[in-house]
């Protein structure tokens, strides 16, 4: 039995899979070190991963296989189908389901048919109308607005829901209003909002907590006036309050598997990054190591044990712990160089600022 203050190893709720390092865009806030290189996953790695997953005790069913990049669509439909094929039995058994995060620039009717055939949950990365989407450019520095909207229109024609994630580099009240109205006008099913984070070589602009709270308050107000789009962050804070502001469950351990089969834990942002004091974030390879053993021994990995230690400290000192659960490992590392730490700029703005705005909103 665990003591009241114990923090247990997070569960596995899904697997993040990097079919390629390549991306056809050059977003200003991108943290991926190899997006200019076309490294592509072999079918052998996908087969090994599917076999390993079949032996796991998953925390949720179905767990999501999240195809993430790079830009997954750059591998082409034939290769992506070949990479998904080894998971077919697991999908048929209801153990896993496919999700994919894309910049939508390559989506056409053929891709929409592919998503429908393989029952893929599609997430789209777009930051809003042109004045907000200015950081998402082609390799030649051109705007992506027109091609992204073409991809969104294709999804709508096929009746596929649009689940968008936006990165906000300027969290002002006007940004909140423009972003939500864009989501509503384009019939998004859901919108996730990520305030820009310091990750890899990218240093997020400094934003004071008061400014972040103004952004969240404006988003809450424009959403309340017309709640046509589910906003992930608003749903989370409303659910937390409705549940009595009780401690939320911890973050997921979710392994990330790269094109070579290398496994990192806690955060996909750790893949192919310099690990500083931790030496390497890679904890194994699915071609050589049993994934269930990697997960079972995760508590002995230094950066994972540091993460758990930091969460214990958060729980002991932070009044917002019941909402955020101790923060994200990637934010802690890329802001401070250590994962055994507590409050970050990101948690002040994205978590504390949201709660403060909600309390004012109510």
C-alpha positions as CSV (number, residue, x, y, z in Angstrom):
1,X,0.0,0.0,0.0
2,X,1.3,3.5,-0.9
3,X,1.5,6.2,1.7
4,X,-0.6,9.3,1.4
5,X,2.2,11.4,0.0
6,X,3.6,8.8,-2.4
7,X,3.8,9.6,-6.1
8,X,3.6,6.5,-8.2
9,X,5.0,5.8,-11.6
10,X,2.6,7.3,-14.3
11,X,0.6,4.8,-16.4
12,X,0.9,4.1,-20.1
13,X,-2.1,5.4,-21.9
14,X,-0.7,5.5,-25.4
15,X,2.4,5.2,-27.5
16,X,3.8,8.2,-29.5
17,X,5.4,7.0,-32.8
18,X,7.7,9.1,-35.0
19,X,7.5,7.6,-38.5
20,X,9.8,10.3,-39.9
21,X,12.0,13.1,-38.7
22,X,11.2,15.2,-41.8
23,X,8.8,18.1,-41.9
24,X,7.9,20.2,-45.0
25,X,7.5,23.3,-42.8
26,X,9.9,25.5,-40.9
27,X,7.9,26.8,-38.0
28,X,9.8,29.4,-35.9
29,X,9.0,27.7,-32.6
30,X,9.9,24.1,-33.7
31,X,12.1,22.2,-31.4
32,X,12.8,19.2,-33.7
33,X,16.6,19.0,-34.4
34,X,16.3,16.7,-37.5
35,X,13.3,18.2,-39.4
36,X,15.6,18.9,-42.4
37,X,16.5,15.2,-42.7
38,X,14.3,12.5,-44.1
39,X,14.9,9.6,-41.7
40,X,11.9,7.2,-42.1
41,X,10.8,4.3,-39.9
42,X,11.2,0.8,-41.3
43,X,8.3,-1.7,-41.3
44,X,10.5,-3.9,-39.1
45,X,10.4,-1.3,-36.3
46,X,6.6,-1.0,-36.6
47,X,6.3,-4.8,-36.4
48,X,8.5,-5.0,-33.4
49,X,6.6,-2.2,-31.6
50,X,3.2,-3.9,-32.4
51,X,4.5,-7.1,-30.9
52,X,5.7,-5.3,-27.8
53,X,2.4,-3.5,-27.3
54,X,0.5,-6.8,-27.5
55,X,2.3,-7.8,-24.3
56,X,1.6,-4.6,-22.3
57,X,-1.0,-4.0,-19.6
58,X,-2.4,-0.7,-20.9
59,X,-4.0,1.8,-18.5
60,X,-6.8,2.7,-21.0
61,X,-8.5,0.8,-23.8
62,X,-8.2,1.6,-26.5
63,X,-4.8,3.2,-26.1
64,X,-3.8,5.6,-28.8
65,X,-1.0,5.0,-31.3
66,X,-0.1,8.6,-31.9
67,X,1.7,9.2,-35.2
68,X,3.7,12.3,-34.6
69,X,6.6,13.9,-36.4
70,X,8.2,15.6,-38.1
71,X,5.2,15.6,-40.5
72,X,3.8,12.1,-40.7
73,X,2.2,12.6,-44.1
74,X,5.5,13.2,-45.7
75,X,6.1,9.4,-45.7
76,X,3.2,8.9,-48.2
77,X,0.1,6.8,-47.9
78,X,1.7,3.6,-49.0
79,X,4.5,3.7,-46.4
80,X,2.1,4.9,-43.6
81,X,-0.3,2.1,-44.4
82,X,2.6,-0.4,-44.2
83,X,3.6,1.0,-40.8
84,X,0.0,0.8,-39.5
85,X,-0.6,-2.7,-40.8
86,X,1.2,-4.5,-38.0
87,X,-1.2,-2.9,-35.5
88,X,-4.3,-4.2,-37.3
89,X,-5.0,-7.1,-34.9
90,X,-4.7,-4.8,-31.9
91,X,-7.1,-2.4,-33.5
92,X,-9.6,-5.1,-34.2
93,X,-9.3,-6.3,-30.6
94,X,-10.1,-2.8,-29.4
95,X,-6.8,-2.5,-27.7
96,X,-5.4,0.4,-29.7
97,X,-6.6,3.1,-32.0
98,X,-4.8,5.4,-34.4
99,X,-4.3,9.1,-34.0
100,X,-2.2,11.4,-36.1
101,X,-1.0,14.9,-35.7
102,X,-0.5,16.8,-39.0
103,X,0.2,20.4,-40.2
104,X,-2.6,19.7,-42.8
105,X,-0.7,21.1,-45.8
106,X,-0.6,17.8,-47.6
107,X,-4.2,16.7,-46.9
108,X,-6.3,16.1,-50.0
109,X,-9.2,13.8,-50.8
110,X,-6.9,10.7,-51.1
111,X,-5.6,11.3,-47.6
112,X,-9.1,11.8,-46.3
113,X,-10.1,8.5,-47.7
114,X,-7.0,7.0,-46.0
115,X,-8.0,8.4,-42.7
116,X,-11.5,7.1,-43.1
117,X,-10.3,3.6,-44.2
118,X,-7.9,3.3,-41.3
119,X,-10.2,5.0,-38.8
120,X,-7.6,7.6,-37.9
121,X,-8.3,10.4,-35.4
122,X,-6.8,13.5,-37.1
123,X,-5.3,16.4,-35.1
124,X,-4.4,19.5,-37.0
125,X,-1.7,22.0,-36.0
126,X,-2.8,25.5,-36.9
127,X,-2.4,28.7,-34.9
128,X,-5.5,30.6,-36.2
129,X,-6.1,33.2,-38.9
130,X,-3.1,34.6,-40.9
131,X,-2.0,37.2,-38.3
132,X,-1.7,34.4,-35.7
133,X,-0.5,31.7,-38.0
134,X,2.6,33.7,-39.1
135,X,5.1,31.4,-37.4
136,X,4.1,28.4,-39.5
137,X,5.9,28.9,-42.8
138,X,7.1,26.8,-45.7
139,X,10.8,26.1,-46.1
140,X,10.9,29.0,-48.5
141,X,9.4,31.3,-45.9
142,X,6.0,31.5,-47.6
143,X,2.6,31.5,-45.8
144,X,0.9,28.2,-45.2
145,X,-2.6,29.6,-44.7
146,X,-4.0,28.8,-48.1
147,X,-2.8,25.2,-48.3
148,X,-3.9,24.5,-44.7
149,X,-7.4,25.8,-45.3
150,X,-7.6,23.6,-48.4
151,X,-6.7,20.6,-46.2
152,X,-9.4,21.6,-43.6
153,X,-12.0,22.0,-46.4
154,X,-11.1,18.4,-47.6
155,X,-11.6,17.1,-44.0
156,X,-15.0,18.8,-43.8
157,X,-16.1,17.4,-47.2
158,X,-15.4,13.9,-46.0
159,X,-17.3,14.6,-42.7
160,X,-14.1,14.1,-40.7
161,X,-14.0,16.2,-37.5
162,X,-11.3,18.9,-37.1
163,X,-9.4,18.6,-33.8
164,X,-7.0,21.6,-33.8
165,X,-4.1,22.5,-31.6
166,X,-2.8,26.0,-31.7
167,X,0.5,27.4,-30.4
168,X,0.1,30.9,-28.9
169,X,3.2,33.1,-28.9
170,X,1.4,36.3,-28.1
171,X,-1.2,35.5,-25.4
172,X,-3.2,38.7,-25.4
173,X,-6.9,39.2,-25.0
174,X,-7.3,40.0,-28.7
175,X,-5.4,36.9,-29.6
176,X,-7.9,34.8,-27.6
177,X,-10.8,36.4,-29.4
178,X,-9.3,36.0,-32.8
179,X,-8.3,32.4,-32.2
180,X,-11.7,31.3,-30.9
181,X,-13.7,33.0,-33.6
182,X,-11.4,31.3,-36.2
183,X,-12.1,27.9,-34.7
184,X,-15.9,28.6,-34.6
185,X,-16.0,30.0,-38.1
186,X,-14.1,27.0,-39.5
187,X,-16.4,24.5,-37.6
188,X,-13.6,23.0,-35.5
189,X,-14.8,20.1,-33.3
190,X,-12.2,20.9,-30.6
191,X,-9.4,23.3,-30.0
192,X,-6.4,22.8,-27.8
193,X,-4.3,25.8,-26.8
194,X,-0.6,25.5,-26.1
195,X,1.2,28.7,-24.9
196,X,4.6,28.7,-26.5
197,X,7.1,26.7,-24.5
198,X,10.9,26.8,-24.2
199,X,11.9,23.4,-25.8
200,X,15.1,22.3,-27.5
201,X,16.8,25.3,-29.1
202,X,13.6,27.4,-29.1
203,X,13.3,30.0,-26.3
204,X,9.7,31.1,-25.8
205,X,9.1,34.8,-25.4
206,X,8.7,36.0,-21.8
207,X,5.1,36.6,-20.8
208,X,4.1,37.8,-17.4
209,X,1.4,35.8,-15.5
210,X,-1.0,38.7,-15.5
211,X,-0.9,38.9,-19.3
212,X,-1.5,35.1,-19.5
213,X,-4.5,35.4,-17.2
214,X,-5.9,38.2,-19.4
215,X,-5.6,35.8,-22.4
216,X,-7.4,33.0,-20.6
217,X,-10.1,35.3,-19.3
218,X,-10.8,36.6,-22.8
219,X,-10.9,33.0,-24.1
220,X,-13.4,32.0,-21.4
221,X,-15.6,35.0,-22.2
222,X,-15.7,34.5,-25.9
223,X,-16.3,30.8,-25.5
224,X,-19.2,31.4,-23.0
225,X,-20.8,33.8,-25.5
226,X,-20.9,31.1,-28.1
227,X,-19.8,27.6,-26.8
228,X,-19.8,26.0,-30.2
229,X,-16.3,24.6,-30.0
230,X,-14.9,22.4,-27.2
231,X,-11.8,24.1,-25.9
232,X,-9.6,21.5,-24.2
233,X,-8.2,23.8,-21.5
234,X,-11.6,25.2,-20.6
235,X,-13.1,21.6,-20.4
236,X,-10.2,20.6,-18.1
237,X,-10.7,23.4,-15.6
238,X,-14.5,23.1,-15.6
239,X,-14.2,19.4,-15.0
240,X,-11.7,19.9,-12.2
241,X,-13.9,22.5,-10.5
242,X,-17.0,20.3,-10.9
243,X,-15.1,17.4,-9.3
244,X,-14.4,19.6,-6.2
245,X,-10.9,20.7,-7.2
246,X,-9.6,17.3,-6.2
247,X,-6.2,16.1,-7.2
248,X,-6.1,15.0,-10.9
249,X,-4.3,11.8,-11.9
250,X,-0.6,12.1,-12.7
251,X,0.8,12.5,-16.1
252,X,1.2,9.5,-18.4
253,X,4.5,7.7,-18.9
254,X,3.7,7.4,-22.6
255,X,6.8,6.1,-24.4
256,X,7.9,7.8,-27.6
257,X,9.4,5.6,-30.3
258,X,11.5,7.1,-33.0
259,X,12.2,6.0,-36.6
260,X,15.0,3.7,-35.3
261,X,13.0,2.2,-32.5
262,X,14.6,4.2,-29.8
263,X,12.4,4.8,-26.7
264,X,12.2,7.8,-24.5
265,X,9.7,8.3,-21.7
266,X,7.5,11.1,-20.3
267,X,7.7,13.5,-23.2
268,X,8.0,13.3,-27.0
269,X,10.1,16.5,-26.9
270,X,12.9,14.4,-25.4
271,X,13.4,12.4,-28.6
272,X,16.7,13.2,-30.3
273,X,17.5,16.0,-27.9
274,X,20.6,16.6,-25.8
275,X,19.9,15.3,-22.3
276,X,22.5,17.4,-20.4
277,X,23.1,16.0,-16.9
278,X,21.0,12.9,-17.8
279,X,23.4,11.7,-20.5
280,X,20.7,10.4,-22.7
281,X,16.9,10.3,-22.7
282,X,16.9,7.0,-24.6
283,X,16.0,4.1,-22.3
284,X,15.9,1.2,-24.9
285,X,15.1,0.1,-28.4
286,X,12.0,-2.0,-29.4
287,X,14.2,-4.0,-31.8
288,X,16.3,-5.3,-28.9
289,X,14.5,-4.6,-25.6
290,X,11.2,-5.7,-24.2
291,X,8.9,-2.6,-23.9
292,X,7.2,-4.0,-20.8
293,X,10.5,-4.4,-19.1
294,X,11.5,-0.8,-20.1
295,X,8.3,0.4,-18.5
296,X,8.5,-1.7,-15.4
297,X,12.1,-0.5,-14.7
298,X,11.4,3.2,-15.5
299,X,11.5,4.2,-11.9
300,X,15.2,3.4,-11.9
301,X,15.9,5.7,-14.8
302,X,17.5,8.9,-13.4
303,X,15.4,11.4,-15.3
304,X,12.2,9.6,-14.4
305,X,13.1,9.3,-10.8
306,X,13.9,13.0,-10.8
307,X,10.6,13.8,-12.3
308,X,8.8,11.8,-9.6
309,X,10.9,13.6,-7.0
310,X,9.9,17.0,-8.5
311,X,6.2,16.1,-8.4
312,X,6.5,15.2,-4.7
313,X,7.9,18.6,-4.1
314,X,5.2,20.2,-6.1
315,X,2.6,18.4,-4.1
316,X,4.1,19.5,-0.9
317,X,4.4,23.3,-1.7
318,X,2.1,24.2,-4.5
319,X,-1.6,25.1,-4.1
320,X,-2.2,24.5,-7.8
321,X,-1.0,20.9,-7.6
322,X,-4.5,19.4,-7.6
323,X,-5.1,21.0,-11.1
324,X,-1.8,20.4,-12.9
325,X,-0.6,17.3,-11.1
326,X,3.0,18.5,-10.9
327,X,3.8,19.9,-14.3
328,X,5.4,18.6,-17.4
329,X,8.9,17.0,-17.5
330,X,9.8,18.7,-20.8
331,X,9.1,22.2,-19.4
332,X,11.1,21.6,-16.3
333,X,14.1,20.3,-18.2
334,X,14.2,22.8,-21.0
335,X,13.7,25.8,-18.7
336,X,16.0,24.7,-15.9
337,X,18.2,21.9,-17.1
338,X,16.8,19.6,-14.4
339,X,13.6,17.6,-14.1
340,X,13.8,17.5,-10.3
341,X,12.3,21.0,-9.9
342,X,9.0,22.6,-9.3
343,X,7.4,25.8,-10.7
344,X,8.3,26.9,-14.2
345,X,7.3,29.9,-16.4
346,X,5.1,27.6,-18.3
347,X,3.1,26.4,-15.3
348,X,2.7,29.9,-14.0
349,X,1.2,31.0,-17.3
350,X,-0.5,27.9,-18.7
351,X,-1.8,26.4,-15.4
352,X,-1.9,29.0,-12.7
353,X,-3.0,31.7,-15.1
354,X,-5.8,29.6,-16.4
355,X,-7.1,28.8,-12.9
356,X,-6.8,32.5,-11.8
357,X,-8.8,33.5,-14.9
358,X,-11.4,30.9,-14.3
359,X,-11.9,32.1,-10.7
360,X,-12.3,35.6,-11.9
361,X,-14.6,34.5,-14.7
362,X,-16.9,32.8,-12.2
